[in-house]
Amino acid sequence: MKYNFDELIDRRNTNSVKVDEMKDIWGRDDLIPMWVADMDFATPDFVVDAVKKRCEHPVFGYTVKHDGYYNSIINWVKARYGMEVEKKHINYVPGIVAGLGMALNCFTAPGDKVVIMPPVYHPFAWLTTRNNRQLVECPMIFENGEYRMNLELLRSIKKGVRVLILCNPHNPGGVVWKREELEELAEICAEDNILVFSDEIHADLTLPPHKHLPFAMVSEKAKKNSVTFMAPSKTFNMPGVAASHTIIYNDALRGKFETYLEAGELNAGHVFAFPAVEAAYSNGTEWLDQCLDYIQGNIDYVDSFLKENTPKIKAIRPMASYLIWLDCRELGLNHDELNSFFADKAGLALNDGEMFGREGAGFMRMNIGTQRSVLERAMKQLAEVYNTVICFSE
């Protein structure tokens, strides 16, 4: 089947954060929404059909996690990553961020130290501070347009740290980590019993020829000392279904987390979660392959367009995901000026780079998981403002 990713879909008045919250944030609702990390493509028909089929039964009663749900996850990670998982290793959580918060409260106590590697997905920081844990930052190194972990710095600041939250692949930089980096990270954390939470929500969106390596597969130490978070939400554009899961191999860690979840029925799920997940993972290979091809085409288009038309804005080409990290430092604009340049002048709603940490100053995050016609319109608006504001001032 050939899926149509060019189809325009009006998301207004659907309680969409990406569209319907622009007015509250920017004071206007006529911007092209390129911020919140969901795509503008239709959720695959096989997922929609599974939810519709469940709706055909007139009772939305208490629900259980059936074997089809577990088997779809087991088969998916085996096929894509060679990851051997059993039913007992899997726990449902209602979203990655929610799951990370639950794991923080399960495995740490108020005042404990938690390490993150900025610039990085912003909820890592506020989950830590809002839950009264001590935030420890280990900023990444940015050289020659690429990020790498600062593992030497990590060795020097790791004393007393209880948890490290890893973004694998990395958001917003789009990095697919090298095996050597992950192996060394696993060794460093194992030395001091630093538990690794590996957020792998963008794993399925790894772009060929790159290959995603789950942290738990790096070594036996990594396997025993980690909690892996995965979900079909980014992959199949279904975050509103709120269906994510953890994979924990260590029996003691998993037992502790299951006890925590069950104490509040936090892993109970809802009536649409499990059929949606099963449908996505059981039928999604062809759709995802075509989606990744389309995303790669969008990345190529944006990269070429910026080089030809707005050379002071540089795309950090993602190895994974539909998010492009834009290096705008050569524009010479301060924080407020940069945000105004994109929103007020170019009419584009992007994520402010400093949202991901002070290391993101001078950067913006652009979501290109949209139809090519929308992307072309956005780039045209950006070029017009660039030529008027930037070139005119030179």
Secondary structure by P-SEA (a helix, b strand, c coil): ccccccbbbbccccccccccccccccccccccccccccccccccaaaaaaaaaaacccccccccccaaaaaaaaaaaaaccccccccccccccccaaaaaaaaaaacccccbbbbbcccccaaaaaaaaaaccbbbbbbbbbcccbbbbaaaaaaaccccccbbbbccccccccccccaaaaaaaaaaaaaacccccccccccccccccbbbbccccccaaaaacbbbbbccccccccccccccccccccaaaaaaaaaaaacccccccccaaaaaaaaaaaccaaaaaaaaaaaaaaaaaaaaaaacccccccccccccccbbbbbcccccccaaaaaaaccccccbbbccccccccccccbbbbbccccaaaaaaaaaaaaaaaaacccccc
